[in-house]
Amino acid sequence: MTKRPAITPAMRLQVLKLHGAIVCCQVCGDATYIADIDIDHELALIDGGSHDFQANMRPVCKGCHAVKSAKEHKNNCKVKRIVKKREEPSKPGSIPSRPFPGSRKFNGTPVWRNK
């Protein structure tokens, strides 16, 4: 697994300059202090987003960033589970069958055995 590239202070400054002098969260629109702003990848790196500050980065408040990151994490975990389940071949006879406690007539109606 490759290490994800860090967002440097210079890159953070470029993103903040790109989106204006008054820093507003790009999700909820609230103006906030620069210290309370996180830099977010609009399209997550794991989903194919780039690490380019002009195309894929935006300033968001810490609350919106936490909600978005949690949602992305949940979705990525679900996708990984589905992919893993599809990759694993099912073994024949992995689901044990129980014997039918009786028999069937020629027309298909069951005849139960009494114990």
C-alpha positions in Angstrom: 0.0 0.0 0.0 1.5 3.3 -1.0 1.6 6.2 1.4 -0.8 9.0 0.6 0.9 12.4 -0.2 0.6 15.0 2.5 -1.0 18.4 2.0 1.9 20.8 2.6 1.4 24.3 4.2 2.3 25.8 0.8 -0.4 23.8 -0.9 -2.9 24.7 1.8 -2.1 28.4 1.3 -2.6 28.0 -2.5 -6.0 26.4 -1.9 -7.1 29.1 0.4 -5.9 31.9 -2.0 -7.8 30.2 -4.8 -11.1 30.3 -3.0 -10.8 33.9 -1.8 -9.6 36.0 1.1 -12.6 35.3 3.3 -12.5 31.6 3.9 -16.0 30.0 3.6 -16.7 26.3 3.9 -17.4 25.0 0.4 -20.1 22.6 1.7 -22.2 24.6 4.2 -21.1 28.2 3.2 -20.2 29.4 6.7 -17.4 31.9 7.0 -14.9 30.7 9.6 -11.3 31.2 10.9 -8.5 29.8 8.8 -7.4 27.6 11.8 -10.8 25.9 11.7 -10.6 25.0 8.0 -9.5 21.6 6.6 -8.5 21.0 3.1 -10.6 18.3 1.5 -10.2 16.3 -1.7 -13.5 16.8 -3.5 -13.2 13.3 -5.1 -11.3 11.0 -2.7 -7.9 9.8 -3.7 -9.0 6.2 -3.3 -11.9 6.9 -5.7 -9.5 8.2 -8.4 -9.3 11.8 -7.4 -6.1 13.8 -8.0 -3.8 15.5 -5.5 -4.0 18.7 -7.5 -5.0 21.8 -5.5 -6.7 23.6 -8.5 -8.8 20.7 -9.6 -9.7 18.6 -6.6 -9.1 20.4 -3.3 -11.3 22.8 -1.5 -11.6 24.4 2.0 -14.2 22.9 4.3 -15.0 23.4 8.0 -14.0 20.7 10.4 -17.6 19.5 11.0 -18.4 19.1 7.3 -15.1 17.4 6.7 -15.7 14.9 9.5 -19.2 14.1 8.1 -18.0 13.7 4.5 -15.0 11.6 5.6 -17.1 9.3 7.7 -19.6 8.8 4.8 -16.7 8.1 2.3 -15.1 5.6 4.8 -18.4 3.8 5.2 -19.0 3.6 1.5 -15.5 2.4 0.8 -15.7 -0.3 3.5 -19.0 -1.5 2.0 -17.5 -1.7 -1.5 -14.5 -3.6 -0.2 -16.8 -6.2 1.5 -18.8 -6.7 -1.7 -15.7 -7.1 -3.8 -14.2 -9.5 -1.4 -17.4 -11.6 -1.2 -17.5 -11.7 -5.1 -13.9 -12.7 -5.4 -14.2 -15.7 -3.0 -15.5 -18.7 -4.8 -18.2 -20.6 -3.0 -17.4 -24.2 -2.2 -19.8 -26.8 -3.4 -21.8 -28.3 -0.5 -20.9 -25.4 1.8 -24.5 -25.1 2.9 -25.4 -28.3 4.6 -28.8 -29.6 3.7 -31.2 -31.3 6.2 -32.9 -34.5 5.3 -36.6 -34.2 4.7 -38.5 -36.0 7.5 -40.8 -37.9 5.2 -41.3 -38.7 1.6 -43.3 -37.4 -1.4 -46.0 -39.0 -3.4 -45.8 -39.1 -7.2 -48.0 -35.9 -7.4 -45.5 -34.0 -5.1 -47.5 -33.9 -1.9 -45.4 -34.6 1.2 -46.1 -37.6 3.4 -44.7 -37.1 6.9 -43.2 -39.9 9.0 -44.4 -40.2 12.6 -41.7 -40.6 15.1 
